[in-house]
């Protein structure tokens, strides 16, 4: 039985801001390799045609006219307007394509495409799978937007099967009142052919690009927002410098918090030891991970923690926190070190320990790469997703 799935994705390359976009892209490719017929409806991008084939994945971009999709999303009202325009256009595109394709599954990702998914479910009765990458409660706590919470809950209730990207997110879904028997956990994966230890030449090139010299390097990659705990990393740095005076902290990524972090580094007197890279091209990521001596993700909340997996795949030892889904794959003193969140002292100790203990670094790096290769590939993610599609079709 051929599965003909249509993915509704707010994020898809080149418009990727987090794990949702990476997951949608990689899982779509892996599902196509398993024999699924995969279509993706995603949002308009200046640099992309409204239709193209990405390998065996057919990609449709909506709205086909620019409308508000090209405006900067620094105003949340503009963001919501753009998202609503996307959902309306995605619904219309699905209806049009379904007349030709007769999709067997509609796969919705997060609240960002939930309006389209719910409309398709109610109008056409298509089996619907809903992947929850995070929830409004995880993202914003008590300060979250109630209509988004309601949209997440409604989509989870109407879905035939709900996929959570971690056991932590599964518990968040259950707290919405969703029955456990319809929730499945499918972890994210890593492209282990792309994310692998880089050559000495590549490591040297990326160190030269960012002016890192030959000293120890501590790396963070991700969105620069409060949930990532970067202020605690900066507050840990003066303690690390007492033991490792040549260390540099590289903060890679973009986000509205960057000027706050720059000011904090100056206030702490560590600005000469901190490098802000801005956006890092995807093809450069493996070299940057590999060039670091330690990768640190000091998250305060984390649905899963994809950058940690990528660092582990590149053979870089990781330090993180017990937040969210991270302990589901980082095992303390086996393939990483975990500390309490909100603790610069514990962060400083863990970083210094790894920088000064070469044998421990080697052991954790080797175990990390091995663990990812065995348990966290996109092929495994796709295989589990395909089984869930068959389950949803059986229910229908």
Buried (B, 14 or more C-beta within 10 A) or exposed (E): EEBBBBBBBBBBBEBBBBBBBBBBBBBBBBBBBEEBBBBBBBBBBEEBEBEEEBEBBBBBBBBBEEBBBEEEBEEEEEBBBBBEBBBBBBBBBBEEBBEEBEBBBBBBBBBBBBBBBBBBBEEEEBBBBBBBBBBBBBBBEEEBBEEBBEBBBBBBBBBBBBBBBBBBBBEBBBEBEBEEEBBBBBBBBBBBEBBBBBEEEBBBBBBEEBEBEEBBBBBBBBBBBEBBBBBBBBBBBBBBBEBBEEBBBBBBBBBEBBEBBBEBBEEBEBBEBBBBBEEBEEEBBBBBBBBBBBBBBBBBBBBBBBBBBBBBBBBBBBBBBBBBBBBBBBBBEEBBBBBEBBBBEBBBBBBBBBBEEEEBBEBBBEBBBEBBBEEBBBBBBBBBBBEBBEBBBEEE
